[in-house]
């Protein structure tokens, strides 16, 4: 956490009247790894500050809906890009089965995309961006075959 981020953090806590919850908040955003702001990653700091700012200045309902739709679209776009999902021209004909099962099993909150709330979506987008980066230019199916092969699991097609 930078000096500027630390100043923002304490200002937000003071404005919300929760300065006594500092360690609990840090513990929550680091998923129990630490309660010290000095040991937070930049992603954790960014998400925490963003969530606190949203609590201080909640967006209007219209803005919230647009933001949620934009974040969900990012998730779907990444899933399409890596080959996890194939969108049909008629959106309703898209087979969402594999994607939804993946979300339930591996999405960080283990729930369908449509159940993620506004403050949960940035972390989900980050999860898929990391996955996209790790897979690189390979398609998800190639990546999955490699993972299964490493574990000596054969899949008949």
C-alpha positions as CSV (number, residue, x, y, z in Angstrom):
1,X,0.0,0.0,0.0
2,X,1.4,3.3,-1.0
3,X,1.5,6.4,1.3
4,X,-1.3,8.0,-0.8
5,X,-3.4,4.8,-0.6
6,X,-2.9,4.6,3.1
7,X,-4.1,8.2,3.5
8,X,-7.2,7.4,1.4
9,X,-7.9,4.2,3.4
10,X,-7.9,6.0,6.8
11,X,-10.0,8.9,5.4
12,X,-12.6,6.5,4.0
13,X,-12.7,4.5,7.3
14,X,-13.2,7.8,9.2
15,X,-15.9,9.0,6.9
16,X,-17.7,5.7,7.2
17,X,-17.2,5.7,11.0
18,X,-15.5,2.3,11.0
19,X,-11.9,3.1,12.0
20,X,-12.1,0.4,14.7
21,X,-12.8,-2.3,12.0
22,X,-9.5,-1.6,10.1
23,X,-7.8,-5.0,10.9
24,X,-11.0,-6.9,10.2
25,X,-11.5,-5.2,6.9
26,X,-7.9,-5.9,5.8
27,X,-8.3,-9.5,7.0
28,X,-11.4,-9.8,4.8
29,X,-9.8,-8.4,1.7
30,X,-6.7,-10.6,2.0
31,X,-8.9,-13.7,2.6
32,X,-7.5,-14.2,6.0
33,X,-3.8,-14.0,4.9
34,X,-3.0,-10.9,7.0
35,X,-4.5,-8.0,8.9
36,X,-1.7,-5.6,8.1
37,X,-2.1,-3.1,5.3
38,X,1.7,-3.3,4.7
39,X,1.3,-7.0,3.5
40,X,-1.6,-6.3,1.1
41,X,-1.1,-6.8,-2.6
42,X,-1.9,-3.9,-4.9
43,X,-5.0,-5.8,-6.3
44,X,-6.3,-6.3,-2.7
45,X,-5.7,-2.6,-1.9
46,X,-7.4,-1.4,-5.1
47,X,-10.4,-3.6,-4.6
48,X,-10.8,-2.6,-0.9
49,X,-10.4,1.2,-1.7
50,X,-12.9,0.9,-4.5
51,X,-15.5,-0.9,-2.4
52,X,-15.1,1.7,0.4
53,X,-15.5,4.5,-2.0
54,X,-18.7,2.9,-3.4
55,X,-20.0,2.8,0.2
56,X,-19.3,6.5,0.6
57,X,-20.7,7.5,-2.8
58,X,-23.0,4.8,-4.0
59,X,-23.7,5.0,-7.7
60,X,-27.2,5.7,-8.9
61,X,-29.3,2.6,-9.8
62,X,-28.9,3.3,-13.6
63,X,-25.1,3.6,-13.2
64,X,-24.9,0.4,-11.1
65,X,-26.8,-1.5,-13.8
66,X,-24.5,-0.3,-16.5
67,X,-21.4,-1.1,-14.4
68,X,-22.7,-4.6,-13.6
69,X,-23.5,-5.3,-17.3
70,X,-20.1,-4.0,-18.3
71,X,-18.3,-6.2,-15.8
72,X,-20.4,-9.3,-16.8
73,X,-19.6,-8.6,-20.5
74,X,-15.9,-8.5,-19.7
75,X,-16.2,-12.0,-18.0
76,X,-18.1,-13.3,-21.0
77,X,-15.6,-11.7,-23.5
78,X,-12.7,-13.3,-21.8
79,X,-14.4,-16.7,-21.7
80,X,-15.1,-16.4,-25.4
81,X,-11.6,-15.3,-26.2
82,X,-10.0,-18.3,-24.5
83,X,-12.5,-20.7,-25.9
84,X,-14.4,-21.5,-22.7
85,X,-17.6,-20.3,-24.3
86,X,-18.9,-20.0,-27.8
87,X,-21.6,-17.3,-28.3
88,X,-24.2,-18.0,-30.9
89,X,-25.6,-15.3,-33.2
90,X,-28.9,-15.8,-31.4
91,X,-27.6,-15.2,-27.8
92,X,-30.4,-17.4,-26.4
93,X,-29.0,-20.4,-28.3
94,X,-25.6,-20.2,-26.6
95,X,-24.8,-23.3,-24.6
96,X,-24.0,-22.0,-21.2
97,X,-23.6,-25.4,-19.5
98,X,-19.9,-25.7,-19.4
99,X,-19.3,-22.1,-18.5
100,X,-21.9,-22.2,-15.7
101,X,-20.4,-25.4,-14.3
102,X,-17.0,-23.8,-14.3
103,X,-18.3,-20.8,-12.5
104,X,-19.9,-23.0,-9.8
105,X,-16.7,-25.0,-9.4
106,X,-13.9,-22.5,-9.9
107,X,-15.4,-19.0,-9.8
108,X,-14.0,-17.4,-6.7
109,X,-17.4,-17.3,-5.0
110,X,-18.7,-20.5,-6.6
111,X,-21.9,-19.1,-8.0
112,X,-23.4,-18.3,-11.4
113,X,-22.3,-15.2,-13.1
114,X,-25.7,-13.5,-12.8
115,X,-25.5,-13.9,-9.0
116,X,-22.3,-11.9,-8.6
117,X,-23.0,-8.5,-7.0
118,X,-21.5,-5.2,-8.2
119,X,-18.7,-5.2,-5.6
120,X,-17.8,-8.9,-6.3
121,X,-17.4,-8.6,-10.1
122,X,-14.0,-6.8,-10.2
123,X,-12.4,-9.7,-8.4
124,X,-14.1,-12.2,-10.8
125,X,-12.9,-10.2,-13.8
126,X,-9.4,-10.2,-12.3
127,X,-9.6,-14.0,-11.9
128,X,-10.5,-14.5,-15.5
129,X,-7.8,-12.0,-16.6
130,X,-5.2,-14.0,-14.8
131,X,-6.5,-17.1,-16.3
132,X,-6.4,-15.6,-19.8
133,X,-2.8,-14.4,-19.2
134,X,-1.7,-17.9,-17.9
135,X,-3.3,-19.6,-20.9
136,X,-1.8,-17.2,-23.3
137,X,-2.8,-17.6,-26.9
138,X,-3.9,-21.2,-26.4
139,X,-7.6,-22.0,-26.3
140,X,-9.2,-23.1,-23.1
141,X,-9.8,-26.6,-24.6
142,X,-6.1,-27.0,-25.3
143,X,-5.3,-25.8,-21.8
144,X,-7.8,-28.2,-20.3
145,X,-6.5,-31.1,-22.3
146,X,-3.0,-30.4,-21.0
147,X,-4.2,-30.2,-17.4
148,X,-6.0,-33.5,-17.8
149,X,-3.0,-35.1,-19.5
150,X,-0.8,-34.1,-16.6
151,X,-3.1,-35.9,-14.2
152,X,-3.3,-39.0,-16.5
153,X,-7.0,-38.5,-17.1
154,X,-8.2,-39.4,-20.6
155,X,-11.3,-38.0,-22.1
156,X,-13.1,-39.9,-24.9
157,X,-14.7,-37.7,-27.5
